């Protein structure tokens, strides 16, 4: 494949994954097929969307084993998120690429709203485990992050739901993943 063809093909798969993540708010966090898209089982609906991405990636990168493998890793990572039903629900690699996605971890809220339960979990006194144990510096960074979002929404009269704000951060993360993994082609 020529470099331009590879670039275009990567962007095609990226766009399809962007669309899958873009269904987060519309599907009520991947829990319900939107009315305008018909009725059916959300598990099957999202599975079909991911299968479309796999099919297109396979067609575009037939004979390009290395690129095919790299793209399928990202598709698998998106599927992990779609099927996890949690927020942020992303693989560790995505958190490393965009640490701001950590700000959506439930451990922040539990630490604030149920400090005794949080302490039990953080001390290992229960079978529960968090993927993140926020310290003061992380809590302060999170506070600044959400203050900046609120300021932007107020300045531009945006009325985004919490799910939409998270979806936007998730899509930013996808962009960073593609920029990191395919920087020589983009």
C-alpha positions in Angstrom: 0.0 0.0 0.0 1.1 3.5 -0.7 1.6 6.0 2.2 -1.4 8.1 1.1 -3.6 5.0 0.8 -2.5 3.9 4.3 -3.3 7.3 5.7 -6.7 7.5 4.2 -7.5 3.9 5.4 -6.4 4.7 8.9 -8.6 7.8 9.0 -11.5 5.7 7.7 -11.2 3.2 10.6 -10.6 6.1 13.0 -13.9 7.8 11.8 -15.8 4.6 12.3 -14.5 4.2 15.9 -15.2 7.8 16.5 -18.8 7.1 15.5 -19.0 4.1 17.9 -17.8 6.2 20.8 -20.2 9.0 19.6 -23.1 6.7 20.4 -22.3 6.9 24.2 -24.7 9.7 25.0 -27.3 8.8 22.5 -27.5 5.1 23.7 -27.7 6.2 27.3 -24.2 4.9 28.1 -24.6 1.9 25.7 -27.7 0.7 27.5 -30.5 1.4 25.0 -30.9 1.5 21.2 -32.0 5.1 20.4 -35.6 5.2 19.2 -34.7 6.8 15.8 -32.4 3.8 15.1 -35.1 1.2 15.7 -35.7 -1.3 18.4 -33.6 -4.2 19.5 -31.0 -5.5 21.9 -28.2 -2.9 22.6 -25.7 -5.7 23.1 -26.3 -6.9 19.6 -26.6 -3.4 18.2 -23.2 -2.3 19.5 -21.7 -5.7 18.5 -22.9 -5.1 14.9 -21.3 -1.6 14.9 -18.0 -3.0 16.1 -18.2 -5.9 13.6 -18.6 -3.3 10.8 -15.4 -1.6 12.0 -13.6 -4.9 12.0 -14.8 -5.8 8.5 -13.8 -2.5 7.1 -10.4 -2.6 8.8 -9.9 -6.1 7.5 -10.8 -5.1 3.9 -8.6 -2.0 4.0 -5.6 -3.7 5.5 -5.7 -7.1 3.8 -2.1 -8.1 3.3 -0.8 -5.4 5.7 -0.4 -7.6 8.8 1.4 -5.1 11.1 -1.1 -2.3 10.5 -4.0 -4.7 10.7 -2.8 -5.9 14.1 -2.3 -2.4 15.4 -5.8 -1.3 14.3 -7.4 -4.4 15.7 -5.8 -3.7 19.0 -7.6 -0.3 19.1 -10.9 -1.9 18.0 -10.5 -4.4 20.9 -9.8 -1.5 23.3 -12.9 0.3 22.1 -14.9 -2.9 22.5 -13.5 -3.3 26.0 -14.9 0.1 26.8 -18.3 -0.5 25.1 -18.8 -3.8 26.9 -17.5 -2.8 30.3 -20.5 -0.6 31.3 -18.4 1.6 33.5 -16.8 4.9 33.5 -14.1 5.5 32.5 -13.9 1.8 31.6 -10.9 2.2 29.3 -7.8 0.1 29.2 -4.7 1.2 31.1 -2.9 2.2 27.9 -5.6 4.8 27.2 -5.2 6.2 30.7 -1.5 6.4 30.1 -2.0 8.3 26.8 -4.6 10.7 28.2 -4.4 10.8 32.0 -7.4 13.2 32.1 -9.7 10.3 31.4 -8.9 9.1 35.0 -10.8 12.1 36.3 -14.0 10.2 35.5 -13.2 7.3 37.8 -15.9 6.6 40.5 -13.2 6.5 43.2 -13.2 10.3 43.4 -16.9 10.4 44.2 -16.8 7.5 46.6 -13.8 9.0 48.5 -15.8 12.3 48.9 -19.3 10.9 49.5 -18.5 7.7 51.4 -15.1 8.3 53.0 -15.3 5.3 55.5 -16.1 2.9 52.7 -13.4 4.3 50.5 -10.9 3.9 53.4 -11.9 0.2 53.8 -11.4 -0.4 50.1 -8.1 1.5 49.9 -6.7 -0.3 52.9 -7.6 -3.7 51.3 -10.3 -4.5 53.9 -12.8 -5.6 51.3 -12.8 -7.6 48.1 -13.4 -4.5 46.1 -10.7 -2.7 44.2 -10.6 0.6 42.5 -8.6 1.3 39.4 -7.5 4.6 40.8 -6.7 5.8 44.4 -6.7 9.6 44.2 -4.3 11.6 46.3 -4.5 15.4 46.9 -2.6 16.4 43.8 -4.8 14.2 41.6 -8.0 15.6 43.3 -6.7 19.1 42.7 -6.0 18.4 39.0 -9.5 16.9 38.7 -11.1 20.0 40.3 -9.3 22.3 37.9 -10.3 20.1 34.9 -14.0 20.3 35.8 -13.8 24.0 36.6 -12.3 24.6 33.1 -15.1 22.6 31.5 -17.8 24.5 33.4 -16.2 27.8 32.5 -16.1 26.8 28.8 -19.7 25.6 28.8 -20.8 28.9 30.5 -18.8 31.1 28.1 -20.1 29.4 25.0 -23.6 28.7 26.4 -23.1 24.9 25.9 -25.7 22.8 27.7 -23.9 19.4 27.6 -24.9 16.5 29.7 -22.4 14.8 31.9 -22.4 11.9 29.5 -21.7 14.2 26.6 -18.7 15.8 28.4 -17.3 12.4 29.1 -18.0 11.2 25.5 -16.0 14.3 24.3 -13.0 13.3 26.5 -13.3 9.7 25.3 -13.2 10.8 21.7 -10.2 13.1 22.5 -8.5 10.0 23.9 -9.2 8.0 20.7 -7.6 10.8 18.7 -4.5 10.7 20.9 -4.3 6.9 20.6 -4.4 7.2 16.8 -1.9 10.0 16.8 0.5 8.0 18.9 0.1 4.7 17.1 0.1 6.0 13.6 2.1 9.3 13.8 4.3 8.2 10.8 1.2 8.1 8.6 -0.8 11.1 9.8 
